[in-house]
């Protein structure tokens, strides 16, 4: 196992410690999500959607994902929309590649379908909700840029926003304060500052309850707007 830097250990301890994240299997949350990114891609916002994220591997379920009360299922290599009886309505293999190449990629610059949203929201929530466990993965290279600032290099095998990302911690608590990345599937100009505005608690464990994503300026600071993504976590638990 790779030895954690001081800042990485500080974050891991702040969110419950190594034993908790190695021995837990999933995060179950009730979330609402809105913002300009949804409007730009012609997608309906999430209103109190149940999001279940497996910790060990990138697998996420959304209940419901549409007005027909179908479920969305995300994995690294496939997205699905599933009826309540378990029948698959539609599926898409290798969804990430279709954001970047040919006519399919061009269409996604203009608008998304619901399977596109399942992919984007799926990998995003898996990364956000399992972050303390990501510190323990051997396939992610973590390094300390400065006290309370971590950089991560993700492998191509893990679905995420982009390969290089930066995480800013609150010095007094070790809790995540900001997450910087480029949302590649939206576009190279989707340079984001993802702020944690509020933490909640479940059985004494802190979790990010309110997240707001705005553009990141060239000097590295967060713009005040527009709000690209606005996430509220109404309920959260780990098990």
URLINTA-V253154 format. One record per pair of residues at least 24 apart in sequence whose C-alpha atoms are under 6 Angstrom apart, sorted by the first residue. I is the first residue (numbers start at 1). GAP is how many residues later the second one is. Records with the same first field share a line. If there is no record, write none. Layout:
I: GAP / GAP
//
This chain:
7: 141
10: 164
11: 163 / 164
12: 120
14: 160
21: 112
24: 215
25: 29 / 30 / 214
26: 27 / 28 / 29 / 212 / 213
27: 25 / 26 / 210 / 211
28: 24 / 208 / 209
29: 206 / 207
30: 203 / 204 / 205
31: 201 / 202 / 203
32: 199 / 200
33: 197 / 198
34: 195 / 196
35: 192 / 193 / 194 / 195
36: 192
37: 191
41: 70 / 71
42: 69
53: 73
55: 75
60: 62
74: 48
99: 86
123: 36 / 37
191: 24 / 25
192: 24
193: 29
209: 24
//
